[in-house]
Amino acid sequence: MSRESELTGDAARSAQGAVEVAIVDPSGALTTLSYAVPSHLSSASAAGSAVTVPLGARRVTGFVLGPARPAPTLRLRPISAALPELSVPAELLELALWAARYYRVPPGALLRAVVPPPLRRLRRRHVRPTGEPLAAIAEPALIADAGGRGAASGEGLAQRILDRLPPGGLDLRQLEEEFGAGTGAALRTLRRRGAVTIDDVELERRTPRRAVRATPPEGGGEPSFGRALRQAEVYSFVRARAPHPVPVVELEERMPGSARAVAALVRRGLLVETSSMLAPAADGSPAPLAAARDQDVPLPATQRTPSAEQDEAIAAIASQAGFATFLLFGVTGSGKTEVYLRAAHEVRRRGMAVLILVPEIGLTPQLVAEAARRFPGETAVLHSALSGPERWQAWRDVAAGRTPIVIGARSAVFAPLPRLGLVVVDEEHDAAYKQEEAPRYNARDLAVMRGKLAGCPVVLASATPSLESYRAAQQGRYRLLRLSARAGGAPLPSVELIDLRSQPAPAGGGDAGRAGAASDRGTAPPPVASPLSPALEQALLDNYRAGDQSLLFLNRRGYARFIQCEACGHVETCPSCSVSLTVHRAQRLAACHHCGFSRRPATHCPSCESVLTARGFGTEQIEANVRALLPAARIARLDRDTAASAGFVRRTVDAWRHGELDVLVGTQMVAKGHDAPGVTLIGVILADASLHFPDFRAAERTFQLLAQVAGRAGRGVKPGRVLVQTRQPDHPSLVAAARHDYEAFARDELRSRRELRYPPFGRLARILVEGDAAEVERRARAIAARLQSAAESLEPAQRPQVLGPAPAPLERLRGRWRSQLLVKAADHRALGRVLDALRAPQRTARDAAAPRVVVDVDPMGML
């Protein structure tokens, strides 16, 4: 471990031991260093303490891991300051350190995930002008910009920066964003010439100012604003952020002069003031702060009486005194949410806290509203869409015990809840729980470890459990709780497989129209060949005439999958990625869904000048077909393109639940947690879309998607019907999904996994090498040799298998070539011993052009 030896004599004499500090620095430094503890900061020596420490010429944030081992012999630099309000509880520190070891990342990377983003950047670099004019530059080469454009451009950049600086100065990051390459070199010259000062400035950490939350107008309907355009703008913005409040200071920053509009809206009752970041109460009013307390929490009398299976599950969870993991396995609509909310009620009666994780918070408004109604004033919602002040306030409220119920996405697994009594992971099978960027952790598995550290029960709930969790239940490591019937006795929907091979129309493979063709209004004309089979079209017509709702599911967005030349077969591809461009006809774009590249769709082949044709289909084309089939119907589409606005998602889901839409078209987000009792027909446009991905989980994901989306049908008084279009009606995943038979699917899939030693019958790590093609190949081969040598050093029975290197399925992404290796081992210990061979010094600025090596333990995706 590296040591810094610049401790002054006075500091050395007053130091009280040395500690290891995990650096949490926004610039990317995530190393662990040793520092001396001054006598006046002796309290900062406790593990989990947040501190600021010197790192080179800067001061950065870090967390104390414990005493330095072995005791340093060099003279160390001292800790600069303690930050007691950010200290990490011992349980969370242990969780972060365990995850760092397991997922092979620096401790600082996990601790940076624990602390909300506004709290991580505790210091910033601030540039202030001294008031002195920029003198003639004697050494013009020193200020040449980083692009090498010469002295004149460098001198001009320095002068432009100096002209831009107000008397109070600007943040260094803002200057870098405005002036780009060469900013750092120009600033160094300005500081050397005495024109500017560059200092570390401690960010203000305070409770945010008052916030406002929108409330529905009395009598319903839309409020009238007349000529009060600013009021309308403010109200629309705040309502789109519901159920979260918006700080007034943020409104003023976004819409200068909005304070008067806020005051007027508060007088009208359209906004209410609050300083809490809690979910709204049942009546829509802001919930007051409420400390955890040992007293009865009233249960609403309107709840449906639990079934015998639900009662058994509730009793098992609520009576669990210590750590245990329950797999709550219930068919869609069986009342799993009711089970864990009633268990949470019992936990709250004992004065303990509850953590509920969901895959995507924006797609679970019903759960948030129900929890807020049952636990008024106690529910906080945590997710990445919260603003900085909201996250800061939420952290304080949760840590202080003012919000003992937390609902959140995967990062909420680190919520600093004291006295944790129950952890719930809803839809535990969902891949959204896996963080795909560093640090690459799985929140479901961290939730189980967190329950173990807290000594409390953990509930994993799903209608289609992951095979890892199901296997753990088979082995007795998890306790299986079954809900075999739908709540209220409603039957499961009937599922019919439509063989597209026997259909007269070439659905799914035909011409979607000329690539550049669109009407003047940007809407798509009816395609030549409909992706909807005649049977599905007739079912849609019949369901619409009966006054019932229909849902159409396709896990592809856009209008057409790719653009192809009719003569030579040329396909328009992304210049930076190994993928074709997807046509978005309404926006008149051909776009890459990986790097964001887009341009107007070409109409003629660049090779032979023949006409280009858009082929395949996505949700945008499905919507166009349905509008042509049902011109008077109320139709909406919910996918990543339309869900850019949280307000749109909320309004669409609300309209869907209340029967104000006839047909909803969408991707997998329509399959997550929505309960619309009026839905009686579901059409799966192409069930084969995910079957043949180069991923050992492809069959499992296909089954889960079909079972989940089928479960949206028949939740009301009328039975449901599901039509599944496929060219492989005999595939085991589809047959099992049609029969609602998870056990049959799991039995067959587990047999295949056992033969191939894939999880859950072994552990897997994926090593991805990215960069220049030649360097990637060289580095990947060197890594493979090191891994193979490490594997051969183990006993034959425990020897992991090293596969590769080979080109990644997505060989080029964002301009970087990619090669991958897989390591399959019998258990995590053997896997860890092989991965130890990859330990290497941290990358530096000089290594920026070198290939990047990514280690993904327990990968969820293989692209």
BELUR-V943520 format. One record per residue. N is the residue number from 1. SS is DSSP state (H for helix, E for strand, C for the rest). PHI is phi in degrees with one decimal (NA if undefined). D_FIRST is the distance of its C-alpha to the first C-alpha in whole Angstrom. Layout:
BEGIN
{{N	SS	PHI	D_FIRST} {N	SS	PHI	D_FIRST}}
END
This chain:
BEGIN
{{1	C	NA	0} {2	C	-72.6	4} {3	E	-131.3	7} {4	C	-108.9	10} {5	C	-119.6	13} {6	C	-114.9	16} {7	C	-70.7	17} {8	C	-73.5	21} {9	H	-61.0	23} {10	H	-61.4	25} {11	H	-65.4	22} {12	H	-63.6	20} {13	H	-69.2	23} {14	H	-98.7	24} {15	E	-71.4	20} {16	E	-115.9	20} {17	E	87.9	17} {18	E	-134.1	13} {19	E	-132.6	12} {20	E	-90.2	10} {21	E	-124.0	11} {22	E	-84.2	12} {23	E	-76.6	13} {24	E	-121.2	17} {25	C	-123.6	18} {26	C	-58.6	21} {27	C	-74.1	20} {28	C	113.5	18} {29	C	-69.7	14} {30	C	-127.4	13} {31	C	-83.5	9} {32	E	-119.7	7} {33	E	-127.8	7} {34	E	-103.4	8} {35	E	-136.7	12} {36	E	-81.8	15} {37	E	-106.5	18} {38	E	-62.3	21} {39	H	-61.9	24} {40	H	-77.9	26} {41	H	-120.9	23} {42	H	-60.2	23} {43	H	-66.7	24} {44	H	-78.6	21} {45	H	-82.0	19} {46	C	-71.3	20} {47	C	-60.1	18} {48	C	95.0	20} {49	C	-67.5	20} {50	E	-90.9	20} {51	E	-141.8	19} {52	E	-107.7	19} {53	E	-137.0	16} {54	E	-76.5	16} {55	E	-138.2	15} {56	C	65.4	16} {57	C	-90.9	20} {58	E	-110.1	20} {59	E	-116.1	20} {60	E	-128.9	18} {61	E	-92.3	18} {62	E	-151.7	16} {63	E	-126.6	16} {64	E	-71.8	15} {65	E	-95.3	14} {66	E	145.8	14} {67	E	-61.8	13} {68	C	-68.3	10} {69	C	-131.2	10} {70	C	-70.9	10} {71	C	-58.5	12} {72	C	-66.1	10} {73	C	-99.3	12} {74	C	-88.7	12} {75	C	-85.1	14} {76	C	-100.1	13} {77	C	-75.7	15} {78	E	-87.6	17} {79	E	-62.0	17} {80	E	-83.1	20} {81	E	-159.1	22} {82	E	-102.7	23} {83	C	-123.9	24} {84	H	-60.8	26} {85	H	-71.1	28} {86	H	-107.8	25} {87	C	-57.4	24} {88	C	-92.2	23} {89	C	-58.0	25} {90	H	-57.2	23} {91	H	-63.1	25} {92	H	-71.1	24} {93	H	-62.6	20} {94	H	-63.7	21} {95	H	-62.9	22} {96	H	-64.0	20} {97	H	-69.1	17} {98	H	-63.2	19} {99	H	-63.4	20} {100	H	-61.6	17} {101	H	-67.4	16} {102	H	-67.8	20} {103	C	-93.5	20} {104	C	60.9	17} {105	C	-129.4	16} {106	C	-63.3	13} {107	H	-55.7	14} {108	H	-61.6	14} {109	H	-65.5	17} {110	H	-73.4	19} {111	H	-66.5	19} {112	H	-67.4	20} {113	H	-74.2	23} {114	H	-68.8	24} {115	C	-90.1	24} {116	C	-58.3	28} {117	H	-52.0	27} {118	H	-62.6	29} {119	H	-90.4	27} {120	H	-69.8	24} {121	C	-87.4	25} {122	C	-77.2	25} {123	E	-134.4	25} {124	E	-138.5	27} {125	E	-90.9	27} {126	E	-118.5	31} {127	E	-107.6	33} {128	E	-122.9	36} {129	E	-77.8	39} {130	C	-87.3	40} {131	C	96.0	43} {132	C	-83.4	44} {133	C	-70.1	45} {134	C	-72.4	43} {135	C	-72.1	44} {136	C	-59.4	45} {137	C	-85.2	42} {138	C	-77.7	42} {139	C	-120.5	40} {140	H	-60.4	40} {141	H	-63.0	38} {142	H	-68.9	35} {143	H	-110.5	36} {144	C	-62.0	37} {145	C	-71.9	36} {146	C	-65.4	33} {147	C	-79.8	36} {148	C	73.9	37} {149	C	-84.9	40} {150	C	103.2	41} {151	H	-67.3	41} {152	H	-61.2	44} {153	H	-68.6	42} {154	H	-65.1	39} {155	H	-62.7	42} {156	H	-64.1	43} {157	H	-64.8	40} {158	H	-59.4	39} {159	H	-67.2	42} {160	H	-64.6	43} {161	H	-62.8	39} {162	H	-64.0	41} {163	H	-66.2	44} {164	H	-75.4	42} {165	C	-70.9	40} {166	C	-77.3	42} {167	C	-55.1	43} {168	C	-80.9	40} {169	C	86.1	38} {170	E	-139.7	36} {171	E	-69.1	33} {172	H	-59.0	30} {173	H	-62.9	30} {174	H	-64.8	34} {175	H	-63.7	35} {176	H	-64.1	32} {177	H	-67.2	34} {178	H	-76.3	38} {179	H	-107.0	37} {180	C	66.8	35} {181	C	-59.1	33} {182	C	93.9	33} {183	H	-61.3	33} {184	H	-62.6	29} {185	H	-64.7	31} {186	H	-64.4	34} {187	H	-68.2	33} {188	H	-62.4	31} {189	H	-66.8	34} {190	H	-60.9	36} {191	H	-69.7	33} {192	H	-64.2	33} {193	C	-86.6	37} {194	C	80.8	37} {195	C	-87.3	39} {196	E	-140.5	36} {197	E	-118.7	33} {198	E	-124.3	30} {199	E	-126.8	28} {200	E	-82.6	26} {201	E	-118.3	29} {202	E	-75.1	28} {203	C	-72.4	30} {204	C	-73.6	33} {205	C	-120.4	32} {206	C	-147.3	35} {207	C	-65.4	38} {208	C	-63.3	39} {209	C	-68.3	43} {210	C	-57.2	46} {211	E	-126.0	46} {212	E	-130.5	49} {213	E	-131.7	50} {214	E	-78.1	53} {215	C	-126.6	55} {216	C	-67.1	58} {217	C	-66.6	62} {218	C	-61.3	64} {219	C	82.9	67} {220	C	76.7	64} {221	C	76.6	64} {222	C	-98.2	63} {223	C	-70.0	63} {224	C	-100.7	65} {225	C	-118.9	64} {226	C	57.5	67} {227	C	-89.2	66} {228	C	-79.6	63} {229	H	-66.2	60} {230	H	-67.0	57} {231	H	-60.6	58} {232	H	-62.5	58} {233	H	-65.8	55} {234	H	-65.4	53} {235	H	-63.3	54} {236	H	-62.7	54} {237	H	-65.9	50} {238	H	-67.7	49} {239	H	-66.2	51} {240	H	-66.2	49} {241	C	-90.9	46} {242	C	-56.3	48} {243	C	-88.6	47} {244	C	-90.8	44} {245	C	-76.8	45} {246	E	-119.2	45} {247	E	-60.2	44} {248	H	-63.4	47} {249	H	-64.3	44} {250	H	-68.7	43} {251	H	-59.9	47} {252	H	-65.8	48} {253	H	-69.0	45} {254	H	-77.4	46} {255	C	-132.2	50} {256	C	-51.0	50} {257	C	87.8	53} {258	H	-80.0	53} {259	H	-59.1	53} {260	H	-66.3	57} {261	H	-64.0	57} {262	H	-62.0	54} {263	H	-59.8	57} {264	H	-65.9	60} {265	H	-68.3	58} {266	H	-66.0	57} {267	H	-62.6	61} {268	H	-78.9	62} {269	C	82.7	60} {270	C	-85.7	58} {271	E	-126.4	55} {272	E	-124.9	53} {273	E	-88.6	51} {274	E	-159.2	48} {275	C	-115.0	45} {276	C	-101.7	43} {277	C	-106.0	41} {278	E	-88.1	43} {279	C	-68.4	45} {280	C	-69.2	49} {281	C	-74.3	51} {282	C	-60.2	54} {283	C	-88.2	56} {284	C	88.5	54} {285	C	-78.3	54} {286	C	-67.3	50} {287	C	-82.9	49} {288	C	-74.4	48} {289	C	-66.4	45} {290	C	-144.8	45} {291	C	-76.6	43} {292	C	-61.6	43} {293	C	-150.2	45} {294	C	-89.0	47} {295	C	-153.9	50} {296	C	-69.0	52} {297	C	-105.6	51} {298	C	-63.7	55} {299	C	-99.4	55} {300	C	-54.6	57} {301	C	-78.4	60} {302	C	-86.0	61} {303	C	-70.4	58} {304	C	-67.2	59} {305	C	-64.8	60} {306	C	-64.7	57} {307	C	-76.0	58} {308	H	-62.9	58} {309	H	-66.2	55} {310	H	-65.3	53} {311	H	-58.8	54} {312	H	-64.3	53} {313	H	-67.8	50} {314	H	-60.3	50} {315	H	-63.9	50} {316	H	-63.5	48} {317	H	-71.6	45} {318	H	-67.4	46} {319	C	-88.9	47} {320	C	-73.0	43} {321	C	-83.6	42} {322	C	-121.9	38} {323	C	-74.2	36} {324	E	-163.6	38} {325	E	-111.6	38} {326	E	-107.5	41} {327	E	-101.3	42} {328	E	-87.2	45} {329	E	-104.8	47} {330	E	-136.1	50} {331	C	-61.6	52} {332	C	-59.3	52} {333	C	81.7	54} {334	C	-86.3	54} {335	C	91.5	52} {336	H	-64.0	49} {337	H	-61.9	48} {338	H	-61.8	51} {339	H	-62.3	49} {340	H	-77.6	46} {341	H	-71.4	47} {342	H	-69.6	49} {343	H	-64.6	47} {344	H	-62.4	45} {345	H	-61.0	48} {346	H	-67.5	48} {347	H	-64.5	44} {348	H	-67.0	45} {349	H	-60.3	48} {350	C	-89.2	45} {351	C	76.8	43} {352	C	-110.0	40} {353	E	-95.2	39} {354	E	-132.1	39} {355	E	-117.7	37} {356	E	-121.0	38} {357	E	-100.0	37} {358	C	-130.3	39} {359	C	-62.8	38} {360	C	-142.3	39} {361	H	-63.5	40} {362	H	-68.8	43} {363	H	-103.3	45} {364	C	-127.3	45} {365	H	-65.1	48} {366	H	-66.2	50} {367	H	-63.5	47} {368	H	-60.8	46} {369	H	-65.1	49} {370	H	-68.6	50} {371	H	-64.4	47} {372	H	-66.0	48} {373	H	-71.6	52} {374	H	-78.7	51} {375	C	-123.6	48} {376	C	-61.7	49} {377	C	79.6	47} {378	C	-119.4	44} {379	E	-107.4	43} {380	E	-111.1	40} {381	E	-114.7	39} {382	E	-116.9	36} {383	C	-166.6	35} {384	C	-72.9	34} {385	C	-80.9	37} {386	C	-67.7	37} {387	C	-74.5	37} {388	H	-55.8	34} {389	H	-60.3	36} {390	H	-65.5	37} {391	H	-66.2	34} {392	H	-62.1	33} {393	H	-66.0	36} {394	H	-60.9	36} {395	H	-57.7	32} {396	H	-63.7	34} {397	H	-64.7	37} {398	H	-67.8	35} {399	H	-63.1	33} {400	C	-83.2	36} {401	C	83.3	38} {402	C	-76.4	40} {403	C	-125.9	40} {404	C	-78.2	39} {405	E	-113.8	40} {406	E	-119.1	38} {407	E	-116.7	39} {408	E	-166.5	36} {409	C	-79.2	35} {410	H	-58.1	32} {411	H	-67.3	29} {412	H	-69.3	32} {413	H	-61.3	30} {414	H	-96.9	27} {415	C	-58.8	30} {416	C	-80.3	30} {417	C	-74.4	33} {418	C	-80.5	33} {419	C	54.7	35} {420	E	-67.8	35} {421	E	-116.8	38} {422	E	-161.1	38} {423	E	-122.5	36} {424	E	-122.6	39} {425	E	-118.4	38} {426	E	-80.5	41} {427	C	50.4	41} {428	C	-61.3	38} {429	C	-77.2	39} {430	C	-66.9	38} {431	H	-67.9	36} {432	H	-65.3	35} {433	H	-73.0	33} {434	E	-90.6	30} {435	C	-75.0	28} {436	C	-93.5	29} {437	C	-117.8	26} {438	C	-61.8	22} {439	C	-81.2	21} {440	C	-86.2	24} {441	C	-106.2	25} {442	E	-108.0	28} {443	H	-64.3	30} {444	H	-62.7	32} {445	H	-70.7	30} {446	H	-65.7	27} {447	H	-63.6	31} {448	H	-64.9	31} {449	H	-65.7	28} {450	H	-65.0	29} {451	H	-61.8	32} {452	H	-65.8	31} {453	H	-67.7	28} {454	H	-84.1	31} {455	C	68.9	34} {456	C	-133.2	36} {457	E	-70.1	38} {458	E	-123.6	37} {459	E	-114.8	40} {460	E	-103.9	39} {461	E	-112.7	43} {462	E	-171.1	44} {463	C	-84.9	47} {464	C	-135.1	46} {465	C	-58.0	42} {466	C	-61.6	40} {467	H	-65.7	40} {468	H	-64.1	37} {469	H	-70.0	38} {470	H	-64.4	42} {471	H	-64.9	40} {472	H	-62.1	38} {473	H	-68.7	42} {474	H	-61.5	44} {475	C	-81.7	41} {476	C	88.1	42} {477	C	-73.4	38} {478	C	-113.9	40} {479	E	-93.8	43} {480	E	-88.0	45} {481	E	-116.9	48} {482	E	-105.2	50} {483	E	-124.8	52} {484	C	-90.4	55} {485	C	-131.7	57} {486	C	-70.7	57} {487	H	-62.5	58} {488	H	83.1	62} {489	H	81.5	63} {490	C	-65.6	62} {491	C	-76.5	62} {492	C	-69.5	60} {493	C	-68.6	61} {494	E	-77.1	62} {495	E	-122.4	60} {496	E	-119.5	62} {497	E	-94.8	61} {498	E	-98.4	63} {499	E	-79.1	63} {500	H	-66.3	62} {501	H	-67.0	64} {502	H	-100.2	67} {503	C	-81.1	67} {504	C	-68.8	70} {505	C	-86.1	67} {506	C	-77.2	64} {507	C	-64.3	62} {508	C	91.1	58} {509	C	-122.3	59} {510	C	-86.3	62} {511	E	-73.7	62} {512	E	-92.7	60} {513	E	111.6	62} {514	E	-63.1	62} {515	C	-59.4	58} {516	C	-95.6	60} {517	C	-77.2	62} {518	C	-166.1	62} {519	C	-75.0	65} {520	C	-62.1	65} {521	C	-88.7	63} {522	C	82.3	60} {523	C	-90.2	61} {524	C	-88.3	61} {525	C	-73.1	65} {526	C	-57.3	66} {527	C	-70.5	64} {528	C	-69.1	66} {529	C	-119.2	65} {530	C	-79.7	64} {531	C	-71.5	61} {532	C	-90.4	63} {533	C	-68.7	65} {534	H	-54.8	68} {535	H	-63.3	68} {536	H	-70.8	65} {537	H	-60.4	67} {538	H	-64.8	70} {539	H	-64.4	68} {540	H	-63.5	66} {541	H	-61.0	70} {542	H	-62.9	71} {543	H	-67.4	68} {544	H	-65.8	69} {545	H	-65.8	72} {546	C	-80.5	72} {547	C	80.1	70} {548	C	-102.8	67} {549	E	-96.7	63} {550	E	-128.6	61} {551	E	-128.3	58} {552	E	-116.7	57} {553	E	-118.4	53} {554	C	-150.4	52} {555	C	-88.4	48} {556	C	-142.1	48} {557	C	-95.7	49} {558	C	93.3	51} {559	C	-97.1	54} {560	E	-138.0	54} {561	C	-72.8	51} {562	E	-160.5	52} {563	E	-115.7	54} {564	E	-132.1	56} {565	E	-77.9	58} {566	C	-72.8	62} {567	C	-95.3	63} {568	C	-104.6	60} {569	C	86.4	57} {570	C	-57.2	55} {571	E	-117.6	52} {572	C	-71.1	50} {573	E	-121.2	47} {574	C	-71.9	44} {575	C	-68.9	43} {576	C	-113.3	39} {577	C	-132.5	39} {578	C	-85.8	41} {579	C	-141.6	43} {580	E	-80.0	46} {581	C	-86.1	47} {582	E	-91.3	49} {583	E	-85.4	52} {584	E	-113.8	52} {585	C	-73.5	56} {586	C	-61.7	56} {587	C	-88.3	54} {588	C	54.4	55} {589	E	-131.4	51} {590	E	-112.0	50} {591	E	-129.5	46} {592	C	-96.8	43} {593	C	-84.3	42} {594	C	-105.1	38} {595	C	-108.2	37} {596	C	90.7	40} {597	C	-60.3	42} {598	E	-152.5	46} {599	E	-160.6	49} {600	C	-65.6	53} {601	C	-62.3	54} {602	C	-71.8	56} {603	C	-107.2	59} {604	E	-132.1	60} {605	C	-66.2	58} {606	C	-70.4	57} {607	C	-91.5	58} {608	C	-119.3	61} {609	C	64.0	62} {610	C	-76.9	63} {611	E	-71.1	63} {612	E	-89.7	59} {613	E	-124.0	59} {614	E	-82.0	57} {615	E	-123.3	57} {616	C	74.2	55} {617	C	-153.6	55} {618	C	-137.7	53} {619	H	-62.8	53} {620	H	-63.7	55} {621	H	-71.1	57} {622	H	-60.5	58} {623	H	-59.9	59} {624	H	-62.5	61} {625	H	-65.8	63} {626	H	-67.8	63} {627	H	-65.0	65} {628	H	-70.9	67} {629	H	-74.3	68} {630	C	-125.0	68} {631	C	-62.8	69} {632	C	-97.2	70} {633	C	-76.9	67} {634	C	-91.8	64} {635	E	-125.9	61} {636	E	-140.4	57} {637	E	-124.5	54} {638	E	-128.0	51} {639	C	-148.0	48} {640	C	-65.7	45} {641	C	-69.3	47} {642	H	-88.1	49} {643	H	-89.7	47} {644	H	-61.9	45} {645	C	-102.6	47} {646	H	-62.5	46} {647	H	-64.5	49} {648	H	-64.1	51} {649	H	-59.7	49} {650	H	-62.4	50} {651	H	-65.2	54} {652	H	-66.5	54} {653	H	-64.4	53} {654	H	-62.2	55} {655	H	-62.5	58} {656	H	-64.3	57} {657	H	-64.3	57} {658	C	-90.5	60} {659	C	75.4	62} {660	C	-90.8	63} {661	C	-123.6	61} {662	C	-90.8	63} {663	E	-136.2	61} {664	E	-118.3	57} {665	E	-109.2	55} {666	E	-167.9	52} {667	C	-93.1	48} {668	H	-63.4	46} {669	H	-66.2	46} {670	H	-78.8	49} {671	H	-93.8	49} {672	C	-105.5	46} {673	C	77.6	48} {674	C	-81.5	51} {675	C	-123.2	54} {676	C	-115.9	57} {677	C	-65.0	60} {678	C	-85.1	62} {679	E	-81.9	61} {680	E	-119.7	63} {681	E	-131.7	62} {682	E	-129.1	59} {683	E	-116.2	59} {684	E	-97.5	56} {685	C	-68.9	56} {686	C	-148.6	54} {687	H	-70.3	53} {688	H	-78.5	52} {689	H	-56.6	49} {690	H	-107.8	46} {691	C	-71.5	47} {692	C	-116.4	46} {693	C	-65.9	43} {694	C	-74.1	41} {695	C	-151.0	39} {696	C	-66.6	39} {697	C	-93.3	40} {698	H	-59.3	43} {699	H	-65.1	45} {700	H	-63.5	44} {701	H	-66.0	43} {702	H	-63.2	47} {703	H	-59.5	48} {704	H	-61.1	46} {705	H	-61.7	47} {706	H	-64.2	51} {707	H	-65.4	51} {708	H	-68.2	49} {709	H	-70.1	51} {710	H	-64.7	55} {711	C	-68.6	54} {712	C	-75.6	55} {713	C	-93.7	58} {714	C	70.3	61} {715	C	-89.3	59} {716	C	-100.1	62} {717	C	-81.3	66} {718	C	-95.1	67} {719	C	-70.1	65} {720	C	-104.9	63} {721	E	-136.1	63} {722	E	-126.2	60} {723	E	-111.7	61} {724	E	-114.9	58} {725	E	-84.5	59} {726	E	-158.1	57} {727	C	-102.5	58} {728	C	-134.0	57} {729	C	-65.9	59} {730	C	-96.9	58} {731	C	-64.7	54} {732	H	-55.0	53} {733	H	-64.5	51} {734	H	-72.9	54} {735	H	-62.6	56} {736	H	-65.1	54} {737	H	-64.6	53} {738	H	-64.8	57} {739	C	-95.4	58} {740	C	55.1	55} {741	C	-114.0	54} {742	H	-65.0	50} {743	H	-60.5	50} {744	H	-65.0	52} {745	H	-61.6	50} {746	H	-62.3	47} {747	H	-61.0	49} {748	H	-69.8	49} {749	H	-69.4	46} {750	H	-65.6	44} {751	H	-62.9	46} {752	H	-66.8	45} {753	H	-63.8	41} {754	H	-63.4	41} {755	H	-65.1	43} {756	H	-95.7	40} {757	C	60.3	37} {758	C	-91.2	36} {759	C	-52.9	35} {760	C	-91.4	36} {761	C	-99.6	36} {762	C	170.8	33} {763	E	-111.9	30} {764	E	-133.1	29} {765	E	-133.3	26} {766	E	-114.1	27} {767	E	-110.6	25} {768	E	-111.1	26} {769	E	-113.6	26} {770	E	-126.5	28} {771	E	155.0	29} {772	C	-63.8	31} {773	H	-56.4	33} {774	H	-65.7	33} {775	H	-67.7	29} {776	H	-63.0	29} {777	H	-62.7	31} {778	H	-63.7	29} {779	H	-66.3	25} {780	H	-64.0	27} {781	H	-66.8	28} {782	H	-64.7	25} {783	H	-65.6	24} {784	H	-59.5	27} {785	H	-64.4	26} {786	H	-65.5	23} {787	H	-65.6	24} {788	H	-64.6	27} {789	H	-63.0	26} {790	H	-65.2	23} {791	H	-65.6	26} {792	H	-70.2	29} {793	C	-78.9	26} {794	C	-91.6	27} {795	C	-62.2	31} {796	H	-53.5	34} {797	H	-68.0	34} {798	H	-106.7	31} {799	C	-72.0	30} {800	C	-68.9	29} {801	E	-103.8	31} {802	E	-106.6	30} {803	E	-112.5	32} {804	E	107.4	32} {805	E	-78.8	31} {806	E	-149.5	34} {807	E	-58.0	35} {808	E	-65.0	34} {809	E	-51.6	38} {810	E	-100.0	37} {811	E	-68.0	36} {812	E	-129.7	36} {813	E	-140.6	35} {814	C	52.4	35} {815	C	83.4	35} {816	E	-112.2	32} {817	E	-77.9	33} {818	E	-134.2	31} {819	E	-128.8	31} {820	E	-135.5	30} {821	E	-128.6	29} {822	E	-121.1	30} {823	E	-119.3	28} {824	E	-110.4	30} {825	E	-133.8	29} {826	C	-70.7	31} {827	C	-150.6	29} {828	H	-71.0	25} {829	H	-68.4	24} {830	H	-63.3	25} {831	H	-62.8	24} {832	H	-63.6	21} {833	H	-66.3	20} {834	H	-75.1	22} {835	H	-67.2	20} {836	H	-59.2	16} {837	H	-68.9	18} {838	H	-90.8	17} {839	C	-61.1	13} {840	C	-150.7	13} {841	C	-59.0	11} {842	C	-64.7	12} {843	C	-65.5	15} {844	C	-119.7	16} {845	H	-60.6	20} {846	H	-69.1	21} {847	H	-91.3	20} {848	C	-57.8	23} {849	C	-87.7	25} {850	C	-74.3	24} {851	C	-58.3	24} {852	E	-92.5	23} {853	E	-110.7	22} {854	E	-114.9	22} {855	E	-106.8	22} {856	E	-118.4	24} {857	E	-86.2	24} {858	C	55.6	28} {859	C	-65.9	29} {860	C	-101.4	33} {861	C	-129.6	34} {862	C	-118.5	34} {863	C	-76.2	35}}
END
